[in-house]
Amino acid sequence: MIAALGADRAATEVAVSLIFGLGCLSGVAMLQMALLSFRSSQVRLYLRTAGPRAGDLLLPAGSLGLPRRRDFWAMLLIAVAVFGILLYAGTRKGHGT
């Protein structure tokens, strides 16, 4: 990919930034999947303990298996903060400071 853009420094920086940006996007997606996996296991646990007719019942209010709107934003904020720190550290390391 870098060879297709050219051998100059600007093309290399564009390619590295593109790859890093896509890596950040995958990191956000992975953290979202971790949260979904946790919620899914909580629902499974509730269904096992509630008995055979639990599939027809609603989850109780405040149950850990219920998704909340803030879950998405909390995981997104954590992911963006982590990758922002990595980006800052990477740019400082690249300039030799």
HELIX and SHEET records of a PDB file:
HELIX    1   1 ILE A    2  LEU A    5  1                                   4    
HELIX    2   2 ARG A    9  ALA A   50  1                                  42    
HELIX    3   3 PRO A   52  ASP A   56  5                                   5    
HELIX    4   4 ARG A   69  GLY A   94  1                                  26    
END                                                                             
